[in-house]
Amino acid sequence: MQELQKNQSFRIKSSVGSSGQLLRQIENGAPFDLFLSADESLIASSSAFRPETVRVYAFGRLGLYSKKRRVRTLADLRDLKRVAIANPAFAPYGRAARQALEEAGLWRELQSRIVLGESVRQAFQFAETGNADAALCSWSLVHDKGGVPIRGPGLRQAGAVTKSSKRPEAAKAVLDFLRSKPGQELLTRHGLIPNP
């Protein structure tokens, strides 16, 4: 957000949380101008946004993180007591983490050891502070902290201007910047996959 702010002529105030929680806040009248979601389908399923402004700005992927850097594959999670993921009920990365564990045949085995975070950031914090032995979270959170990328389909991350926005032009300008070459370079530096 600090780098994004440097490229705008106006002040940006941000609120970070799981995409599902932020969507509920917007639908209940929270005064946001722009919604950047880790899951494009959340925007498509809501009438809170100006349809002509919906744009995919990047792709995200899962990352695996352990503070001691001893976890390098999903199979390594079998040896741990606690594994953090974002709550699949609210967070796209939580749904992706559960899907990855199911596809690896590990979900049932690990389910009783899963620690749910309110968001992907909180899941990462659980592992960073030692409250979990590892986290299956977004690559963008762990790409520069010794994390390991997890193969799989990317999450189509999209943004849209809210219908209730009092600054729709500024909101659109931020989204346009994210889709520009400098914006895509910024997102790539922070672990996201550019929008083709």
C-alpha positions in Angstrom: 0.0 0.0 0.0 2.9 2.4 0.7 4.3 1.9 -2.8 0.8 2.2 -4.3 0.3 5.5 -2.4 3.5 6.9 -4.0 1.9 6.5 -7.5 -1.3 8.4 -6.6 -2.0 12.1 -6.3 -4.5 11.6 -3.5 -4.4 9.9 -0.1 -5.4 6.2 0.0 -6.9 4.8 3.2 -7.1 1.0 3.3 -8.8 -1.7 5.3 -7.4 -5.2 5.2 -9.3 -8.4 5.9 -10.7 -11.5 4.3 -12.5 -10.8 1.1 -15.7 -12.3 2.4 -15.8 -10.1 5.5 -15.0 -7.0 3.6 -17.7 -7.8 1.1 -20.3 -8.1 3.9 -19.2 -4.8 5.3 -19.6 -3.1 1.8 -23.0 -4.7 1.4 -24.0 -3.4 4.8 -23.0 0.2 4.0 -19.3 0.5 4.8 -18.0 3.6 3.0 -15.5 2.0 0.7 -14.8 3.3 -2.8 -12.8 0.3 -4.2 -12.9 -3.4 -3.4 -9.8 -5.5 -4.2 -10.8 -9.1 -3.7 -8.7 -12.3 -3.7 -11.6 -13.9 -5.5 -13.3 -12.5 -8.6 -16.5 -14.5 -8.0 -17.2 -12.6 -4.8 -17.6 -9.4 -6.9 -19.6 -11.1 -9.5 -22.0 -12.5 -6.9 -22.8 -9.1 -5.4 -24.9 -6.1 -6.6 -22.8 -3.7 -4.6 -20.4 -2.8 -7.5 -20.5 -0.9 -10.7 -20.3 -3.7 -13.2 -18.5 -1.7 -15.8 -15.6 -1.3 -13.4 -14.9 -4.9 -12.6 -11.3 -5.9 -13.6 -9.0 -8.7 -12.9 -5.7 -7.1 -11.8 -3.6 -10.2 -10.9 -3.5 -13.8 -10.0 -2.6 -15.1 -6.6 -1.3 -18.5 -5.5 -0.8 -20.4 -2.3 2.4 -20.4 -0.4 3.6 -22.7 2.4 5.4 -21.1 5.4 7.1 -22.3 8.5 9.2 -20.0 10.7 11.9 -22.7 11.1 11.8 -23.4 7.3 11.5 -27.1 7.8 8.3 -27.5 5.8 8.9 -27.6 2.1 5.9 -29.7 0.8 2.3 -30.3 1.7 3.3 -33.8 2.8 5.6 -32.3 5.4 2.5 -31.0 7.2 1.7 -34.6 8.4 4.5 -34.2 11.0 3.1 -31.0 12.6 0.8 -30.3 15.5 -0.9 -27.1 14.2 -1.3 -25.9 10.6 -2.9 -22.5 10.0 -5.2 -21.6 7.1 -7.6 -18.7 6.6 -11.2 -19.6 7.4 -12.6 -21.2 4.2 -16.1 -19.7 5.0 -14.8 -16.2 4.5 -11.4 -16.2 2.8 -10.6 -17.3 -0.8 -7.2 -18.4 0.3 -8.7 -20.5 3.0 -10.9 -22.2 0.3 -7.9 -22.7 -1.9 -5.9 -24.1 1.1 -8.6 -26.6 1.9 -8.9 -27.6 -1.8 -5.1 -28.1 -2.0 -5.1 -30.3 1.1 -8.1 -32.3 -0.2 -6.4 -32.9 -3.6 -3.3 -34.0 -1.8 -5.3 -36.5 0.3 -4.4 -34.7 3.5 -7.5 -32.8 4.6 -9.1 -35.6 6.7 -5.8 -36.4 8.3 -5.0 -32.8 9.2 -8.5 -31.4 9.9 -8.3 -31.8 13.7 -4.9 -29.9 13.6 -6.1 -27.0 11.5 -6.1 -23.6 13.1 -8.4 -21.1 11.4 -7.5 -17.5 11.0 -10.0 -14.8 10.3 -8.0 -13.9 7.2 -5.0 -15.1 5.3 -2.9 -12.5 7.1 -3.9 -13.9 10.5 -3.1 -17.4 9.4 0.4 -16.3 8.4 0.7 -14.5 11.8 -0.1 -17.7 13.6 2.9 -19.4 12.0 5.1 -16.3 12.4 4.4 -16.1 16.1 4.7 -19.8 16.8 1.0 -20.3 17.5 1.0 -22.7 14.5 3.9 -24.8 13.1 3.1 -23.7 9.5 0.7 -21.8 7.5 -0.8 -22.4 4.1 -1.5 -18.9 3.0 -1.0 -16.5 0.0 2.4 -16.6 -1.7 2.4 -12.8 -1.6 2.7 -12.9 2.2 5.6 -15.4 2.2 7.5 -15.0 -1.1 10.2 -13.0 0.6 10.2 -14.8 4.0 11.4 -18.3 3.0 8.1 -19.6 1.9 7.5 -22.2 -0.8 5.0 -21.7 -3.6 2.3 -24.3 -4.0 1.4 -25.4 -7.5 -2.2 -25.1 -8.5 -4.7 -22.9 -10.3 -4.2 -19.2 -9.5 -6.9 -17.2 -7.7 -8.3 -14.5 -10.1 -8.0 -11.4 -8.0 -10.3 -8.6 -9.1 -11.3 -5.1 -8.2 -14.4 -3.0 -8.6 -15.7 0.4 -7.7 -18.6 0.3 -5.2 -21.9 1.7 -6.3 -21.9 3.8 -3.1 -18.5 5.4 -3.8 -18.2 9.1 -3.3 -14.9 9.1 -5.2 -15.5 6.8 -8.2 -12.9 8.5 -10.4 -10.1 8.1 -7.8 -11.1 4.5 -7.1 -11.0 3.7 -10.9 -7.6 5.5 -11.1 -6.2 3.1 -8.5 -7.6 0.1 -10.3 -6.3 1.4 -13.6 -2.8 1.9 -12.1 -2.8 -1.7 -10.8 -3.5 -2.9 -14.3 -0.8 -0.7 -15.9 2.7 -1.8 -16.5 4.1 -0.1 -13.4 1.2 -1.5 -11.4 1.8 -5.0 -12.6 5.5 -4.7 -11.8 4.6 -3.6 -8.3 2.3 -6.5 -7.8 4.9 -8.9 -9.2 7.5 -7.7 -6.7 5.0 -8.5 -4.0 4.4 -12.1 -5.0 1.4 -11.8 -7.3 1.2 -13.1 -10.9 0.6 -10.4 -13.5 -2.7 -10.3 -15.3 -2.0 -11.5 -18.9 
